[in-house]
Amino acid sequence: MSEKNISVDRLENIISVFGSFDENLRLIESELNVRITDRNSELNISGDEESVHYAERAINGLLALAAKAEPIDARSVKYIIGLVRDGQEDKISEITRDIICISAKGKPVKAKTLGQKKYVDAIANNTVTLSIGPAGTGKTYLAVAAAVAAFRKKMVNRIILTRPAVEAGERLGFLPGDMQSKVDPYLRPLYDALFELLGAETYNKYLERGNIEVAPLAYMRGRTLDDSFIILDEAQNTSREQMKMFLTRLGFGSKIVITGDITQIDLPPDKTSGLRDAMKVLEGVADIAIINLTTADVVRHELVSRIIDAYEKSSKRKTQDSSDSVRAKQSSQSTNESIKAKNKTHSGKRK
């Protein structure tokens, strides 16, 4: 058994790290197999030496976040423990160091994982950024936040948000209303992000002035977009031709961010995803960054990460089963052909 004590100056930080009804504390104990007790503003950690070592660093990291008034929940606790196990606890301070922008309600928007931090830095340092990752990794929200920040700093004159009008495995048929009413359902996630960051009143004001444009991808053809921050969302549902058309809209003083999840492609089986193709074609091109986010960067309910992992494992099993089936079929065909050849040889000898 090993023990370690951590002194804490502010009671509020301990309360924040422990969580409601000590749920964060219990999570640390179960994840690292240690026991933690609070003794007059001093935390005592007991367990085997390696576990105590990890717990001490994880709690210090969480206390550093609490000191910055960062909210601490089960997801952030597990993420910090993961960083500590990987020997990256020194990078904890980098995660929430920079504020991307302030929302309409005064809430600072920051990266919550190292992957998100890398993504935000890529947007700042490159003209074109491709962000590929599963649901819940903040691809769209952080891109919109970066766009709002650039617009407020007068780095761009317009924010242009677009996505392909492709249903998620459904055929909705005829939709009533004018063209805007027909495409609004496809663009709703972009509206939601803008409403939260700008507020509905400010959003409508900029929309009327033409500073914000939300349109389906089909409207982009033939345009040159100068001094604009352009976001293409759900890019996995673009065709190769659409992706090339979109990328060549880039004008002077503009930035492009392309987001998508290549595990959720809704195109017909015979269509190549423009995003998957662009990842190969644009790799290594100067001033273009390709960022791959993972389940470790999911910032929604922790169950989302587990669901994504379960589907990935299922997909790998299906691929393996399919490969085994092909090999078995090939082996069977080879055996049959060998038997036929032998029979033919024997038949020739009898003759």
NORQUIHU-V535385 format. One record per residue. N is the residue number from 1. RES is the residue in three letters. SS is DSSP state (H for helix, E for strand, L for the rest). PHI is phi in whole degrees, 0 to 359 (none if undefined). Layout:
# NORQUIHU-V535385
((N;RES;SS;PHI) (N;RES;SS;PHI))
This chain:
# NORQUIHU-V535385
((1;MET;L;none) (2;SER;E;231) (3;GLU;E;227) (4;LYS;E;212) (5;ASN;E;247) (6;ILE;E;237) (7;SER;E;274) (8;VAL;L;236) (9;ASP;L;283) (10;ARG;L;248) (11;LEU;H;297) (12;GLU;H;300) (13;ASN;H;293) (14;ILE;H;297) (15;ILE;H;300) (16;SER;H;295) (17;VAL;H;291) (18;PHE;H;293) (19;GLY;L;81) (20;SER;H;296) (21;PHE;H;53) (22;ASP;H;61) (23;GLU;H;293) (24;ASN;H;292) (25;LEU;H;299) (26;ARG;H;297) (27;LEU;H;294) (28;ILE;H;299) (29;GLU;H;298) (30;SER;H;287) (31;GLU;H;290) (32;LEU;H;250) (33;ASN;L;56) (34;VAL;L;230) (35;ARG;E;238) (36;ILE;E;237) (37;THR;E;232) (38;ASP;E;258) (39;ARG;L;237) (40;ASN;L;52) (41;SER;L;63) (42;GLU;E;228) (43;LEU;E;267) (44;ASN;E;253) (45;ILE;E;247) (46;SER;E;228) (47;GLY;E;160) (48;ASP;L;287) (49;GLU;H;303) (50;GLU;H;294) (51;SER;H;296) (52;VAL;H;297) (53;HIS;H;301) (54;TYR;H;294) (55;ALA;H;297) (56;GLU;H;300) (57;ARG;H;290) (58;ALA;H;294) (59;ILE;H;294) (60;ASN;H;298) (61;GLY;H;295) (62;LEU;H;292) (63;LEU;H;295) (64;ALA;H;295) (65;LEU;H;292) (66;ALA;H;298) (67;ALA;H;296) (68;LYS;L;266) (69;ALA;L;64) (70;GLU;L;280) (71;PRO;L;293) (72;ILE;L;240) (73;ASP;L;231) (74;ALA;H;300) (75;ARG;H;296) (76;SER;H;292) (77;VAL;H;298) (78;LYS;H;295) (79;TYR;H;293) (80;ILE;H;296) (81;ILE;H;299) (82;GLY;H;298) (83;LEU;H;296) (84;VAL;H;296) (85;ARG;H;297) (86;ASP;L;274) (87;GLY;L;73) (88;GLN;L;246) (89;GLU;H;298) (90;ASP;H;291) (91;LYS;H;266) (92;ILE;H;301) (93;SER;H;294) (94;GLU;H;288) (95;ILE;H;301) (96;THR;L;252) (97;ARG;L;292) (98;ASP;L;254) (99;ILE;E;268) (100;ILE;E;284) (101;CYS;E;198) (102;ILE;E;251) (103;SER;L;287) (104;ALA;L;298) (105;LYS;L;266) (106;GLY;L;84) (107;LYS;L;272) (108;PRO;E;288) (109;VAL;E;260) (110;LYS;E;226) (111;ALA;L;290) (112;LYS;L;248) (113;THR;L;221) (114;LEU;H;296) (115;GLY;H;297) (116;GLN;H;295) (117;LYS;H;298) (118;LYS;H;297) (119;TYR;H;296) (120;VAL;H;297) (121;ASP;H;296) (122;ALA;H;296) (123;ILE;H;298) (124;ALA;H;292) (125;ASN;H;255) (126;ASN;L;227) (127;THR;L;283) (128;VAL;E;236) (129;THR;E;231) (130;LEU;E;254) (131;SER;E;242) (132;ILE;E;242) (133;GLY;L;181) (134;PRO;L;288) (135;ALA;L;299) (136;GLY;L;88) (137;THR;L;268) (138;GLY;L;81) (139;LYS;H;302) (140;THR;H;288) (141;TYR;H;299) (142;LEU;H;292) (143;ALA;H;295) (144;VAL;H;294) (145;ALA;H;298) (146;ALA;H;295) (147;ALA;H;294) (148;VAL;H;297) (149;ALA;H;298) (150;ALA;H;295) (151;PHE;H;292) (152;ARG;H;295) (153;LYS;L;276) (154;LYS;L;62) (155;MET;L;283) (156;VAL;L;225) (157;ASN;L;262) (158;ARG;E;220) (159;ILE;E;245) (160;ILE;E;241) (161;LEU;E;244) (162;THR;E;214) (163;ARG;E;201) (164;PRO;L;289) (165;ALA;L;274) (166;VAL;L;237) (167;GLU;L;286) (168;ALA;L;277) (169;GLY;L;76) (170;GLU;L;236) (171;ARG;L;235) (172;LEU;L;282) (173;GLY;L;71) (174;PHE;L;290) (175;LEU;L;246) (176;PRO;L;287) (177;GLY;L;98) (178;ASP;L;282) (179;MET;H;300) (180;GLN;H;298) (181;SER;H;295) (182;LYS;H;288) (183;VAL;H;267) (184;ASP;H;307) (185;PRO;H;301) (186;TYR;H;288) (187;LEU;H;258) (188;ARG;H;305) (189;PRO;H;302) (190;LEU;H;289) (191;TYR;H;300) (192;ASP;H;302) (193;ALA;H;296) (194;LEU;H;293) (195;PHE;H;300) (196;GLU;H;291) (197;LEU;H;276) (198;LEU;H;252) (199;GLY;L;89) (200;ALA;H;299) (201;GLU;H;295) (202;THR;H;295) (203;TYR;H;301) (204;ASN;H;296) (205;LYS;H;297) (206;TYR;H;292) (207;LEU;H;295) (208;GLU;H;295) (209;ARG;H;283) (210;GLY;L;89) (211;ASN;L;286) (212;ILE;E;237) (213;GLU;E;227) (214;VAL;E;239) (215;ALA;E;210) (216;PRO;E;292) (217;LEU;H;301) (218;ALA;H;301) (219;TYR;H;281) (220;MET;H;277) (221;ARG;L;299) (222;GLY;L;84) (223;ARG;L;257) (224;THR;L;240) (225;LEU;E;255) (226;ASP;L;266) (227;ASP;L;48) (228;SER;E;229) (229;PHE;E;252) (230;ILE;E;247) (231;ILE;E;241) (232;LEU;E;255) (233;ASP;E;261) (234;GLU;L;53) (235;ALA;H;291) (236;GLN;H;296) (237;ASN;H;261) (238;THR;L;269) (239;SER;E;274) (240;ARG;H;300) (241;GLU;H;292) (242;GLN;H;296) (243;MET;H;297) (244;LYS;H;298) (245;MET;H;299) (246;PHE;H;295) (247;LEU;H;298) (248;THR;L;276) (249;ARG;L;278) (250;LEU;E;302) (251;GLY;L;246) (252;PHE;L;290) (253;GLY;L;72) (254;SER;L;247) (255;LYS;E;233) (256;ILE;E;235) (257;VAL;E;236) (258;ILE;E;243) (259;THR;E;236) (260;GLY;E;179) (261;ASP;L;234) (262;ILE;L;287) (263;THR;L;268) (264;GLN;L;231) (265;ILE;L;271) (266;ASP;L;256) (267;LEU;L;282) (268;PRO;L;301) (269;PRO;L;304) (270;ASP;L;274) (271;LYS;L;259) (272;THR;L;276) (273;SER;E;293) (274;GLY;H;296) (275;LEU;H;289) (276;ARG;H;300) (277;ASP;H;292) (278;ALA;H;295) (279;MET;H;301) (280;LYS;H;278) (281;VAL;H;294) (282;LEU;L;267) (283;GLU;L;298) (284;GLY;L;88) (285;VAL;L;283) (286;ALA;L;299) (287;ASP;L;71) (288;ILE;E;235) (289;ALA;E;251) (290;ILE;E;241) (291;ILE;E;249) (292;ASN;E;254) (293;LEU;L;267) (294;THR;L;233) (295;THR;H;298) (296;ALA;H;294) (297;ASP;H;263) (298;VAL;L;292) (299;VAL;L;243) (300;ARG;L;272) (301;HIS;L;308) (302;GLU;H;302) (303;LEU;H;294) (304;VAL;H;301) (305;SER;H;300) (306;ARG;H;293) (307;ILE;H;296) (308;ILE;H;298) (309;ASP;H;299) (310;ALA;H;297) (311;TYR;H;292) (312;GLU;H;296) (313;LYS;H;296) (314;SER;H;297) (315;SER;H;296) (316;LYS;H;295) (317;ARG;H;297) (318;LYS;H;296) (319;THR;H;296) (320;GLN;H;294) (321;ASP;H;297) (322;SER;H;295) (323;SER;H;295) (324;ASP;H;297) (325;SER;H;294) (326;VAL;H;295) (327;ARG;H;296) (328;ALA;H;295) (329;LYS;H;293) (330;GLN;H;296) (331;SER;H;296) (332;SER;H;296) (333;GLN;H;296) (334;SER;H;297) (335;THR;H;295) (336;ASN;H;297) (337;GLU;H;294) (338;SER;H;295) (339;ILE;H;296) (340;LYS;H;297) (341;ALA;H;296) (342;LYS;H;295) (343;ASN;H;298) (344;LYS;H;293) (345;THR;H;296) (346;HIS;H;298) (347;SER;H;294) (348;GLY;H;293) (349;LYS;H;294) (350;ARG;H;296) (351;LYS;L;293))
